[in-house]
Amino acid sequence: MDEALGLARAAAEAGEVPVGAVVVCGGQIVGRGANGPIAGHDPTAHAEIVAIREAAAMLCNNRLTDCDLYVTLEPCAMCAGAIAHARIRRLYYAAPDPKGGAVAHGPRLFEQPTVHHRPEVYAGISEDEAAQMLRTFFSGKR
C-alpha cells in the first residue's frame, strides 16, 4: 500500500485526484497506476485501470487470477467492473468512498448475482493517510 500511496501523492502533485494503485503477483509489483484522467484527456484513466492494463501487458494475459490489487480509494463502478473482468484475486483498499465507491457503497458490484468474479476484499489498510490526502486535495479545490 505504501507504493500506492506514493503514486497517489504523485497524482496530487500533477493536479489529479490523489489515487494510486498497484497490482502484485508473486510478491512483485507488475502494474502501477496513478489517476490521470485530466492529463490524459481520458475518463477511464483511473489508477486501478492504469495498473490493471500495465499488469496484463507485463504478464501477457487478460486474466490476473493470481494477482492482488492495492488501491488508496474504494473503487468506483467502472474500476470494480474491470477488477471482476480481470479476475483479480484480492482487492485491498484504503479509504472508503461513500459517494462514488461501488464495493462497500453504491451498487456494491461484487454482491450482485450477475457479477463475473468476486475478489476477496480487505478495506481500511492505511485508511487515515489516504483519507487525509484526499481531504487536503479537495479542500484546496474549494
Contacts in CASP RR format, 6 or more apart in sequence:
PFRMAT RR
TARGET T0000
AUTHOR 0000-0000-0000
METHOD contacts of the structure
MODEL  1
MDEALGLARAAAEAGEVPVGAVVVCGGQIVGRGANGPIAGHDPTAHAEIV
AIREAAAMLCNNRLTDCDLYVTLEPCAMCAGAIAHARIRRLYYAAPDPKG
GAVAHGPRLFEQPTVHHRPEVYAGISEDEAAQMLRTFFSGKR
1 70 0 8 1.000
1 72 0 8 1.000
1 92 0 8 1.000
1 94 0 8 1.000
1 125 0 8 1.000
1 126 0 8 1.000
2 126 0 8 1.000
3 22 0 8 1.000
3 29 0 8 1.000
3 32 0 8 1.000
3 70 0 8 1.000
4 20 0 8 1.000
4 21 0 8 1.000
4 22 0 8 1.000
4 47 0 8 1.000
4 70 0 8 1.000
4 71 0 8 1.000
4 72 0 8 1.000
4 94 0 8 1.000
5 20 0 8 1.000
5 72 0 8 1.000
5 94 0 8 1.000
5 126 0 8 1.000
5 129 0 8 1.000
5 130 0 8 1.000
5 133 0 8 1.000
6 20 0 8 1.000
7 20 0 8 1.000
7 21 0 8 1.000
7 22 0 8 1.000
7 32 0 8 1.000
7 33 0 8 1.000
7 34 0 8 1.000
7 47 0 8 1.000
7 72 0 8 1.000
8 18 0 8 1.000
8 19 0 8 1.000
8 20 0 8 1.000
8 34 0 8 1.000
8 35 0 8 1.000
8 47 0 8 1.000
8 72 0 8 1.000
8 130 0 8 1.000
8 133 0 8 1.000
9 18 0 8 1.000
9 133 0 8 1.000
10 34 0 8 1.000
11 17 0 8 1.000
11 18 0 8 1.000
11 19 0 8 1.000
11 20 0 8 1.000
11 34 0 8 1.000
11 35 0 8 1.000
11 36 0 8 1.000
11 47 0 8 1.000
12 18 0 8 1.000
12 133 0 8 1.000
12 136 0 8 1.000
12 137 0 8 1.000
14 34 0 8 1.000
14 36 0 8 1.000
14 39 0 8 1.000
15 38 0 8 1.000
16 34 0 8 1.000
16 35 0 8 1.000
16 36 0 8 1.000
16 37 0 8 1.000
16 38 0 8 1.000
16 39 0 8 1.000
17 35 0 8 1.000
17 134 0 8 1.000
17 137 0 8 1.000
18 35 0 8 1.000
18 72 0 8 1.000
18 133 0 8 1.000
18 134 0 8 1.000
18 137 0 8 1.000
19 34 0 8 1.000
19 35 0 8 1.000
19 46 0 8 1.000
19 47 0 8 1.000
19 48 0 8 1.000
19 71 0 8 1.000
19 72 0 8 1.000
19 73 0 8 1.000
20 33 0 8 1.000
20 34 0 8 1.000
20 35 0 8 1.000
20 47 0 8 1.000
20 51 0 8 1.000
20 71 0 8 1.000
20 72 0 8 1.000
20 73 0 8 1.000
21 32 0 8 1.000
21 33 0 8 1.000
21 34 0 8 1.000
21 47 0 8 1.000
21 48 0 8 1.000
21 50 0 8 1.000
21 51 0 8 1.000
21 69 0 8 1.000
21 70 0 8 1.000
21 71 0 8 1.000
21 72 0 8 1.000
22 29 0 8 1.000
22 31 0 8 1.000
22 32 0 8 1.000
22 33 0 8 1.000
22 51 0 8 1.000
22 69 0 8 1.000
22 70 0 8 1.000
23 29 0 8 1.000
23 30 0 8 1.000
23 31 0 8 1.000
23 32 0 8 1.000
23 51 0 8 1.000
23 52 0 8 1.000
23 54 0 8 1.000
23 55 0 8 1.000
23 64 0 8 1.000
23 67 0 8 1.000
23 68 0 8 1.000
23 69 0 8 1.000
23 70 0 8 1.000
23 88 0 8 1.000
24 30 0 8 1.000
24 67 0 8 1.000
24 68 0 8 1.000
24 69 0 8 1.000
24 70 0 8 1.000
25 55 0 8 1.000
25 59 0 8 1.000
25 64 0 8 1.000
25 66 0 8 1.000
25 67 0 8 1.000
25 68 0 8 1.000
26 66 0 8 1.000
30 54 0 8 1.000
30 55 0 8 1.000
30 58 0 8 1.000
30 59 0 8 1.000
30 67 0 8 1.000
31 51 0 8 1.000
31 52 0 8 1.000
31 54 0 8 1.000
31 55 0 8 1.000
31 58 0 8 1.000
32 50 0 8 1.000
32 51 0 8 1.000
32 54 0 8 1.000
33 47 0 8 1.000
33 48 0 8 1.000
33 50 0 8 1.000
33 51 0 8 1.000
33 54 0 8 1.000
34 47 0 8 1.000
34 50 0 8 1.000
35 45 0 8 1.000
35 46 0 8 1.000
35 47 0 8 1.000
36 42 0 8 1.000
36 45 0 8 1.000
36 46 0 8 1.000
36 47 0 8 1.000
36 50 0 8 1.000
37 43 0 8 1.000
37 44 0 8 1.000
37 45 0 8 1.000
37 46 0 8 1.000
44 78 0 8 1.000
46 75 0 8 1.000
46 76 0 8 1.000
46 78 0 8 1.000
46 79 0 8 1.000
47 71 0 8 1.000
47 72 0 8 1.000
48 69 0 8 1.000
48 71 0 8 1.000
48 75 0 8 1.000
48 79 0 8 1.000
48 82 0 8 1.000
48 83 0 8 1.000
49 78 0 8 1.000
49 79 0 8 1.000
49 82 0 8 1.000
51 69 0 8 1.000
51 71 0 8 1.000
52 64 0 8 1.000
52 69 0 8 1.000
52 82 0 8 1.000
52 83 0 8 1.000
52 86 0 8 1.000
52 88 0 8 1.000
55 64 0 8 1.000
55 67 0 8 1.000
56 62 0 8 1.000
56 64 0 8 1.000
56 86 0 8 1.000
59 67 0 8 1.000
62 86 0 8 1.000
63 86 0 8 1.000
63 87 0 8 1.000
64 86 0 8 1.000
64 87 0 8 1.000
64 88 0 8 1.000
64 89 0 8 1.000
65 87 0 8 1.000
65 89 0 8 1.000
66 89 0 8 1.000
67 86 0 8 1.000
67 88 0 8 1.000
67 89 0 8 1.000
68 88 0 8 1.000
68 89 0 8 1.000
68 90 0 8 1.000
68 91 0 8 1.000
68 92 0 8 1.000
69 83 0 8 1.000
69 88 0 8 1.000
69 90 0 8 1.000
69 91 0 8 1.000
69 92 0 8 1.000
69 119 0 8 1.000
70 92 0 8 1.000
70 93 0 8 1.000
70 125 0 8 1.000
71 79 0 8 1.000
71 91 0 8 1.000
71 92 0 8 1.000
71 93 0 8 1.000
71 94 0 8 1.000
72 93 0 8 1.000
72 94 0 8 1.000
72 95 0 8 1.000
72 126 0 8 1.000
72 130 0 8 1.000
72 133 0 8 1.000
73 93 0 8 1.000
73 94 0 8 1.000
73 95 0 8 1.000
73 97 0 8 1.000
73 101 0 8 1.000
73 130 0 8 1.000
73 134 0 8 1.000
74 93 0 8 1.000
74 95 0 8 1.000
74 96 0 8 1.000
74 97 0 8 1.000
74 100 0 8 1.000
74 101 0 8 1.000
74 102 0 8 1.000
74 103 0 8 1.000
74 104 0 8 1.000
74 105 0 8 1.000
74 123 0 8 1.000
75 83 0 8 1.000
75 91 0 8 1.000
75 93 0 8 1.000
75 101 0 8 1.000
75 102 0 8 1.000
75 103 0 8 1.000
76 97 0 8 1.000
76 100 0 8 1.000
76 101 0 8 1.000
76 102 0 8 1.000
77 100 0 8 1.000
77 101 0 8 1.000
77 102 0 8 1.000
77 107 0 8 1.000
77 109 0 8 1.000
79 102 0 8 1.000
80 101 0 8 1.000
80 102 0 8 1.000
80 103 0 8 1.000
80 109 0 8 1.000
80 110 0 8 1.000
81 102 0 8 1.000
81 109 0 8 1.000
81 115 0 8 1.000
83 91 0 8 1.000
83 117 0 8 1.000
83 119 0 8 1.000
84 109 0 8 1.000
84 110 0 8 1.000
84 115 0 8 1.000
84 116 0 8 1.000
84 117 0 8 1.000
84 118 0 8 1.000
84 119 0 8 1.000
85 116 0 8 1.000
85 117 0 8 1.000
87 116 0 8 1.000
87 117 0 8 1.000
88 117 0 8 1.000
88 119 0 8 1.000
89 119 0 8 1.000
89 120 0 8 1.000
90 119 0 8 1.000
90 120 0 8 1.000
90 121 0 8 1.000
90 122 0 8 1.000
91 103 0 8 1.000
91 119 0 8 1.000
91 120 0 8 1.000
91 121 0 8 1.000
91 122 0 8 1.000
92 122 0 8 1.000
92 123 0 8 1.000
92 125 0 8 1.000
93 103 0 8 1.000
93 121 0 8 1.000
93 122 0 8 1.000
93 123 0 8 1.000
93 124 0 8 1.000
93 125 0 8 1.000
94 124 0 8 1.000
94 125 0 8 1.000
94 126 0 8 1.000
94 127 0 8 1.000
94 129 0 8 1.000
94 130 0 8 1.000
94 131 0 8 1.000
95 124 0 8 1.000
95 127 0 8 1.000
95 130 0 8 1.000
95 131 0 8 1.000
95 134 0 8 1.000
96 104 0 8 1.000
96 105 0 8 1.000
96 123 0 8 1.000
96 124 0 8 1.000
96 127 0 8 1.000
97 105 0 8 1.000
98 105 0 8 1.000
99 105 0 8 1.000
100 106 0 8 1.000
102 108 0 8 1.000
102 109 0 8 1.000
103 109 0 8 1.000
103 110 0 8 1.000
103 121 0 8 1.000
103 123 0 8 1.000
104 121 0 8 1.000
104 123 0 8 1.000
109 115 0 8 1.000
110 118 0 8 1.000
110 119 0 8 1.000
110 121 0 8 1.000
END
